[in-house]
């Protein structure tokens, strides 16, 4: 008689499966029943790890903010000025290309949520601190740094969103286009 092997799931395994699902099929595909199916478990078992679909979505937002802040932090180590800015924009772009569904599903900041989530706010503040250091390396402080960060995020987000959606059908190299865009942004921020 064959023994049935039980696989133990923890919250990290559930989140990883959810990330894979939203990256492959988008946030609209994320339901508890679909996630349970992907994991090979019964839907009620998910409640041992997440607080329903809203809790799962919050957990994914926190995970996204943490992973993006980690990437930006890694890109910043040992760099300054234009080199730091170029590395940070590329790290942001690479992150979105690797986790498109997760990234696109969690664009709202914690301040726009009806209830402030401390974990999400902490990770966003960490990313903001990295972003302010990035702007400071170009000589931007205070309000200028915030406006610069918005330009940074908008530029990278816009480019990589179009790129991920197949919006650049012409044969010219997208890497070259991205580098030219970032160069133009740096020039504009340094003026």
Secondary structure by P-SEA (a helix, b strand, c coil): cbbbbbbbbcaaaaaaaaaaaaaacccccccaaaaaaaacccccccccccccaaaaaaaaaaaaaaaaaaaaaaaacccccaaaaaaaaaaaaaaaaacaaaaaaccccccccccccaaaaaaaaaaaaaaaaaaaaacccaaaaaaaaaaaaaaaaaaaaaaaaccccccccaaaaaaaaaaaaaaaaac
